[in-house]
Structures are given as structure tokens and as C-alpha cells.
Amino acid sequence: MAEKWAVVTGAGSGIGAVVAGAAVKRGYRVAAWDLNREGLDALAADIGDGCVTRACDVTDEAAVEAAVADLPTSPAVLVNCAGLVRFGPLLDLSLADWELALRVNLTGTFLVARTVARRMAAAGQGSVVNIASINGVAAAPHAGSYTASKAGVIRLSEQQAMEWAPLGIRVNTVAPGLIDAGMSDAIYADPEVRRVREGAVPLKRLGTSDDIAEAVLFLASEQASYITGQCVTVDGGLTKATLANLPRPASIDSVGTDGPTGS
Ligand SMILES: NC(=O)c1ccc[n+]([C@@H]2O[C@H](COP(=O)([O-])OP(=O)(O)OC[C@H]3O[C@@H](n4cnc5c(N)ncnc54)[C@H](O)[C@@H]3O)[C@@H](O)[C@H]2O)c1
């Protein structure tokens, strides 16, 4: 049987590395791309022959074009996972930090997807999964341009899905919630912050990279062949919990028709 390739960007660390490993376990050969050469080497040591690593800056058009041209065949799957965050209040945010997050998270997603989709279009099939964030769904304090970039990823994915459906290419987004990995390691190193955040999640735990990889590989797979243009939020219910996290007096929660109404 012909090899099925999956391209995973940001595969040198955190969620992307776990997605790459999970893809290999499901029979894909993985083209693992990242700026972080050390991280890619660690991934290769971990998953061996199943992956081919390449140092590639997702914002560098020539580098992305060369990486796509070097793929032995049109990939079945692209996962755009490379990303970064620069925290800080908007009033103090430098233009350079604003532009960096937009460039990597949004422009990088556009550039890699566009270049890979040209090969997928020629093959008449493919599936793209772009990694956004719950920050693309709801604002968070001091997330700077990260929030705007991830909201952009969600809308960009819908645009790609509509333009590329006639070409046989599906495009979906996964929006991870509070994930105990990668760029959030510094947040969850604080035990009190960790405890309060876990408590705010309806499923009462932080998410893992495996939780994200499962959703990504489902959307990428044939089992999802009728799903395109969707954003799957993998957050243990957090973004639906605005009202659930508010205190209520127990006295109003009796079943019946005479009590107070509303939320
Ligand atoms: N960890 C979380 O809590 C969380 C939550 C929501 C969304 N996400 C998203 O998940 C994705 C992975 O995040 P993570 O937590 O694993 O972070 P991470 O920092 O561990 O991994 C991100 C990877 O992207 C790579 N990268 C950055 N700029 C690049 C560039 N220009 N070209 C190529 N590679 C580049 C980095 O080298 C790094 O290996 C990101 O898109 C992030 O926004 C993470």
C-alpha cells in the first residue's frame, strides 16, 4: 500500500511532538517541521523511522516551498501546530511582539496551508487541521496579539474550507483549552494557579497533548470525511462554563413553577 504522509509543523515541542508521534502510530509517515532543531532530534530519537525531520520556518516562503517540494508525494494530512505567544498588556505591547505572533500563528498557517494545498489539489484530496486556541474564541488577559491571531486562524480555516472543498480538501480547526504542555508549562508550574484553573474546568482537569492529538487525528481521518469548516473546541467544557462557574443560592434550585427564574 502507498505511504500516507502527514506534515506536522511545530513538531519539535509540546502538542506538535505528541501529534507527530500519534500520527506515526496510526500508520502515517510524518514530515516533522520546526525551527527547533534540538526538539526535532529528540522527536526523531523517540519515534524513529516513522518521521523525517526538517528545520523549517513556517513564515519563510522559500523555506516552506522547498520543504513541500521535497515531500515524496502529496501529503494526506497537514497539521499546522507551530505557534508562539508573547504575553503583555496591550497598552505596553510593542509593535514587534504584536507582529511576531500574527506572523507565526496566522501568516505561517496561511503560508504552509496554501503551499501544501497546491499539491493536495493536484492529487484531488487532503485534510488540513489548523491549531487555534480557546483564545481565538474568547479574550484572555494580557494575551496580546495571540488572541487576535488565533481568532484569525479560525476564520482563515473556514475560508480555506469553502475555497478548497471543490478540490477535495477538507479544512478544520482544533481549539485547545487549558493544556498541560508546551507553551503553558510556566503557567502550570505554579500549584495554586494550577488548582484554581483545574477547578474552573467542568471536567475538573487540565487537558493533555493526547486529548488534542485524538481530536486532530479524528478530523484528519476518513471517519471525518463529511466534516469541513468546523472548529472543535477541546477544553473540557471551559468555554461553555461562564454561567456554570457563577455562585447560586441553593434555595432557588427547587423543581417547580413558583420559584425565581433566570440564570
Ligand atoms: N499549550 C497550550 O496550553 C495551548 C493551548 C491552546 C493552543 N495551543 C496551541 O498549540 C500549538 C502548540 O503549542 P505548544 O503548547 O505545544 O507550544 P510549544 O512552544 O511547545 O510548541 C510550539 C512549537 O512551534 C515552533 N515554532 C514557533 N515558531 C515557529 C516558526 N516560525 N516556524 C516553525 N516552527 C515554529 C516552536 O519552535 C515550538 O517547537 C500552538 O499553535 C499553540 O498556540 C497551545
The ligand as a Tripos MOL2 file, in Angstrom:
@<TRIPOS>MOLECULE
LIG
   44    48     1     0     0
SMALL
NO_CHARGES

@<TRIPOS>ATOM
      1 N1         -0.1820   24.5500   25.4090 N.am      1 LIG1
      2 C1         -1.3460   25.1720   25.4470 C.2       1 LIG1
      3 O1         -1.8980   25.4220   26.5340 O.2       1 LIG1
      4 C2         -2.0620   25.5640   24.1770 C.ar      1 LIG1
      5 C3         -3.4010   25.9640   24.3040 C.ar      1 LIG1
      6 C4         -4.0710   26.3670   23.1580 C.ar      1 LIG1
      7 C5         -3.4290   26.3390   21.9370 C.ar      1 LIG1
      8 N2         -2.1270   25.9480   21.8380 N.ar      1 LIG1
      9 C6         -1.5210   25.9460   20.5070 C.3       1 LIG1
     10 O2         -0.9580   24.6770   20.2540 O.3       1 LIG1
     11 C7          0.1610   24.8200   19.3830 C.3       1 LIG1
     12 C8          1.3650   24.1280   20.0120 C.3       1 LIG1
     13 O3          1.6700   24.7990   21.2310 O.3       1 LIG1
     14 P1          2.5570   24.1280   22.3900 P.3       1 LIG1
     15 O4          1.8960   24.4220   23.6680 O.co2     1 LIG1
     16 O5          2.8870   22.7520   22.0320 O.co2     1 LIG1
     17 O6          3.8190   25.1130   22.3310 O.3       1 LIG1
     18 P2          5.3600   24.8160   22.1250 P.3       1 LIG1
     19 O7          6.0290   26.1310   22.3400 O.co2     1 LIG1
     20 O8          5.7860   23.6690   22.9690 O.co2     1 LIG1
     21 O9          5.4490   24.3770   20.6000 O.3       1 LIG1
     22 C9          5.3600   25.2870   19.5480 C.3       1 LIG1
     23 C10         6.4060   24.9180   18.5120 C.3       1 LIG1
     24 O10         6.2710   25.8210   17.3970 O.3       1 LIG1
     25 C11         7.5900   26.0740   16.9450 C.3       1 LIG1
     26 N3          7.6440   27.3240   16.1800 N.ar      1 LIG1
     27 C12         7.5000   28.5900   16.6350 C.ar      1 LIG1
     28 N4          7.6910   29.4680   15.6350 N.ar      1 LIG1
     29 C13         7.9660   28.7370   14.5230 C.ar      1 LIG1
     30 C14         8.2560   29.0750   13.1800 C.ar      1 LIG1
     31 N5          8.3140   30.3530   12.7680 N.pl3     1 LIG1
     32 N6          8.4610   28.0720   12.2960 N.ar      1 LIG1
     33 C15         8.4170   26.7720   12.7040 C.ar      1 LIG1
     34 N7          8.1630   26.4020   13.9690 N.ar      1 LIG1
     35 C16         7.9490   27.3770   14.8620 C.ar      1 LIG1
     36 C17         8.4290   26.1700   18.2100 C.3       1 LIG1
     37 O11         9.8150   26.0120   17.9250 O.3       1 LIG1
     38 C18         7.8410   25.0430   19.0480 C.3       1 LIG1
     39 O12         8.5530   23.8370   18.8560 O.3       1 LIG1
     40 C19         0.3700   26.3250   19.1960 C.3       1 LIG1
     41 O13        -0.2140   26.7090   17.9680 O.3       1 LIG1
     42 C20        -0.3750   26.9240   20.3510 C.3       1 LIG1
     43 O14        -0.8130   28.2290   20.0790 O.3       1 LIG1
     44 C21        -1.4270   25.5670   22.9450 C.ar      1 LIG1
@<TRIPOS>BOND
     1     1     2 1
     2     2     3 2
     3     2     4 1
     4     4     5 ar
     5     4    44 ar
     6     5     6 ar
     7     6     7 ar
     8     7     8 ar
     9     8     9 1
    10     8    44 ar
    11     9    10 1
    12     9    42 1
    13    10    11 1
    14    11    12 1
    15    11    40 1
    16    12    13 1
    17    13    14 1
    18    14    15 2
    19    14    16 1
    20    14    17 1
    21    17    18 1
    22    18    19 2
    23    18    20 1
    24    18    21 1
    25    21    22 1
    26    22    23 1
    27    23    24 1
    28    23    38 1
    29    24    25 1
    30    25    26 1
    31    25    36 1
    32    26    27 ar
    33    26    35 ar
    34    27    28 ar
    35    28    29 ar
    36    29    30 ar
    37    29    35 ar
    38    30    31 1
    39    30    32 ar
    40    32    33 ar
    41    33    34 ar
    42    34    35 ar
    43    36    37 1
    44    36    38 1
    45    38    39 1
    46    40    41 1
    47    40    42 1
    48    42    43 1
@<TRIPOS>SUBSTRUCTURE
     1 LIG1         1 GROUP 0 **** ****
